[in-house]
Amino acid sequence: MMLLTWIALSIATYTDISRGVIPNLLTCPAILIAFIYRFYTGEYIILLLPLLIILCFLLVFMMSDGIGGGDVKLFILLSLTVGFSVSLIMICSFVLAGIYGCLLKKKEIRLAPFIAISYLILSII
C-alpha cells in the first residue's frame, strides 16, 4: 500500500508542477485500489471515519477555491492508506506551503509537492 501511495504522490507532484493538474486518471484508480485493499483486509470500518472527516474539511476549502480537486483526492487516498495520520500530513502540508508562499510571495501554490514532502517526513518519523 505504501508503494502505491509513493507512486501516486510522485506522479501527482510531477504533473502538478509541470501542468498544474493532478489527473483523475491517477487519483481515482489509486483511491479505488486503496479502498478495495482496506475492504479486503477488513480495515475499512476503522478508516471510514477519518475519510469522512477529511472529506468534509477539504470540501470546505475546495468550495472557497483554497484547494484544488486533485489535492482533495490525494488527501482522500492518504486517509485510506494512513488513517488518522492524514490530519498530520494535512497540517504539515499547509504549513510548508504557507512558508514557501510567504518566502517567495506567491499567491498560487501547487500543493502536491508539499503533500509528498509531508508524507515523506511523517513516514520517516
C-alpha positions as CSV (number, residue, x, y, z in Angstrom):
1,M,0.0,0.0,0.0
2,M,2.9,2.3,0.8
3,L,4.3,1.7,-2.7
4,L,1.0,2.7,-4.3
5,T,0.9,5.9,-2.3
6,W,4.5,6.8,-3.2
7,I,3.9,6.2,-6.9
8,A,0.7,8.3,-6.9
9,L,2.3,11.1,-4.9
10,S,5.4,11.1,-7.2
11,I,3.3,11.3,-10.4
12,A,0.9,13.9,-8.8
13,T,3.9,16.0,-7.8
14,Y,5.3,15.9,-11.3
15,T,2.1,16.7,-13.1
16,D,1.1,19.4,-10.6
17,I,4.4,21.2,-11.0
18,S,4.6,20.8,-14.8
19,R,0.9,21.2,-15.8
20,G,-0.8,22.5,-12.7
21,V,-3.2,19.5,-12.8
22,I,-3.4,16.2,-10.8
23,P,-5.2,13.9,-13.3
24,N,-8.3,11.9,-12.3
25,L,-6.7,9.0,-14.2
26,L,-4.1,8.8,-11.5
27,T,-6.1,9.6,-8.3
28,C,-9.4,7.7,-8.9
29,P,-7.8,4.3,-9.6
30,A,-5.4,4.7,-6.7
31,I,-8.3,5.6,-4.4
32,L,-10.3,2.6,-5.7
33,I,-7.3,0.2,-5.2
34,A,-6.7,1.5,-1.7
35,F,-10.4,1.2,-0.8
36,I,-10.5,-2.4,-2.2
37,Y,-7.4,-3.3,-0.2
38,R,-8.8,-1.9,3.0
39,F,-12.1,-3.6,2.4
40,Y,-10.4,-6.9,1.7
41,T,-8.3,-6.7,4.9
42,G,-11.3,-5.8,6.9
43,E,-10.0,-2.4,8.0
44,Y,-12.5,-0.3,6.1
45,I,-14.7,0.5,9.1
46,I,-11.8,2.0,11.0
47,L,-10.8,4.2,8.0
48,L,-14.3,5.4,7.2
49,L,-14.4,8.0,10.0
50,P,-11.1,9.7,9.0
51,L,-12.2,9.6,5.4
52,L,-15.5,11.3,6.1
53,I,-13.9,13.9,8.4
54,I,-11.1,14.8,5.9
55,L,-13.6,14.9,3.0
56,C,-15.9,17.3,4.8
57,F,-13.0,19.5,5.9
58,L,-11.4,19.6,2.4
59,L,-14.7,20.2,0.6
60,V,-15.0,23.5,2.5
61,F,-11.5,24.5,1.3
62,M,-12.3,23.4,-2.2
63,M,-15.6,25.4,-2.4
64,S,-13.7,28.5,-1.3
65,D,-11.1,28.0,-4.1
66,G,-8.5,27.4,-1.5
67,I,-7.5,23.9,-2.7
68,G,-8.0,22.0,-5.9
69,G,-9.9,18.8,-6.5
70,G,-6.8,16.8,-7.3
71,D,-5.3,17.8,-3.9
72,V,-8.6,16.7,-2.2
73,K,-8.3,13.4,-3.9
74,L,-4.7,13.0,-2.8
75,F,-5.8,13.6,0.8
76,I,-8.6,11.0,0.3
77,L,-6.0,8.5,-0.9
78,L,-3.8,9.2,2.1
79,S,-6.8,8.9,4.5
80,L,-7.4,5.4,3.1
81,T,-3.7,4.5,3.4
82,V,-2.7,6.1,6.7
83,G,-5.9,6.7,8.6
84,F,-6.0,9.5,11.1
85,S,-2.3,10.3,10.4
86,V,-3.6,12.1,7.3
87,S,-4.5,15.1,9.6
88,L,-0.8,15.5,10.5
89,I,0.1,15.3,6.8
90,M,-2.5,18.0,6.0
91,I,-1.2,20.3,8.8
92,C,2.4,19.8,7.7
93,S,1.5,20.3,4.0
94,F,-0.3,23.6,4.7
95,V,2.4,24.9,7.0
96,L,5.2,24.1,4.4
97,A,3.2,25.5,1.6
98,G,2.4,28.6,3.6
99,I,6.1,29.2,4.5
100,Y,7.0,28.7,0.8
101,G,4.3,31.1,-0.3
102,C,5.4,33.7,2.2
103,L,9.1,33.5,1.4
104,L,8.5,33.7,-2.4
105,K,5.5,35.9,-2.1
106,K,3.4,33.6,-4.3
107,K,-0.4,33.7,-4.3
108,E,-1.0,30.4,-6.1
109,I,0.9,27.4,-4.8
110,R,1.0,23.9,-6.1
111,L,0.1,21.7,-3.1
112,A,1.0,18.2,-4.3
113,P,4.8,18.6,-3.7
114,F,4.1,19.7,-0.1
115,I,1.8,16.8,0.4
116,A,4.5,14.4,-0.8
117,I,7.2,16.0,1.3
118,S,4.9,15.9,4.4
119,Y,4.1,12.2,3.7
120,L,7.9,11.5,3.4
121,I,8.7,13.4,6.7
122,L,5.9,11.7,8.6
123,S,6.8,8.3,7.1
124,I,10.3,8.6,8.5
125,I,9.3,9.8,11.9
